């Protein structure tokens, strides 16, 4: 499975914000709902907190939608 990347514009991005950037949610509320369903993993560990901070090198994954890696801004 190929990793897609999300580039940071600061020190971190929250899990909910990352879903919006990846195009998986149109609104913040929708992103929070998707995270709270409990199917997301961050670095291989189940995560249901929308405010979870993601930093460069972190990986997020969903069984149906694939994987993303967080990258520092270029």
C-alpha positions in Angstrom: 0.0 0.0 0.0 1.5 3.4 -1.0 1.7 6.1 1.5 0.4 9.5 0.7 1.8 12.6 2.4 0.4 15.5 4.3 2.8 18.5 4.6 2.9 20.5 7.8 2.8 24.2 7.7 3.7 24.5 11.4 5.0 22.2 14.2 2.0 19.9 14.1 -1.5 19.2 12.7 -4.4 17.6 14.5 -5.8 14.3 13.3 -9.1 16.0 12.4 -7.3 18.7 10.5 -5.2 16.1 8.7 -8.4 14.4 7.5 -9.6 17.7 6.0 -6.3 18.3 4.3 -6.4 14.8 2.9 -9.8 15.5 1.4 -11.6 12.9 3.5 -13.9 15.4 5.3 -15.4 18.6 4.0 -15.9 20.2 7.5 -14.2 20.1 10.9 -17.4 18.5 12.4 -17.3 15.8 9.8 -13.6 15.2 10.5 -14.2 14.9 14.2 -17.1 12.4 13.6 -14.8 10.3 11.4 -12.1 10.2 14.0 -14.5 9.4 16.9 -15.8 6.3 15.0 -12.5 4.7 16.2 -11.2 3.2 12.9 -8.1 5.4 12.6 -4.7 4.4 13.7 -1.8 6.7 14.4 1.6 4.9 14.3 -0.2 1.6 14.5 -2.3 2.5 17.6 -6.1 3.0 17.5 -6.9 6.7 18.0 -10.3 8.4 18.5 -9.2 11.8 19.7 -9.7 14.5 16.9 -7.2 16.8 18.7 -4.4 14.3 18.6 -1.3 16.1 17.5 0.5 14.7 14.5 4.2 15.6 13.9 6.7 14.8 11.1 7.1 11.1 10.7 3.8 10.1 12.2 1.6 7.7 10.1 -2.1 7.6 10.1 -4.1 4.8 8.6 -7.7 3.6 8.0 -8.6 0.1 6.9 -10.6 1.3 3.9 -8.9 4.6 3.0 -5.3 3.7 3.2 -2.3 5.4 4.8 -0.7 8.9 5.1 2.6 10.1 6.4 3.1 13.5 8.0 6.0 15.4 6.5 7.7 18.6 7.6 7.2 21.6 5.3 9.8 21.8 2.5 
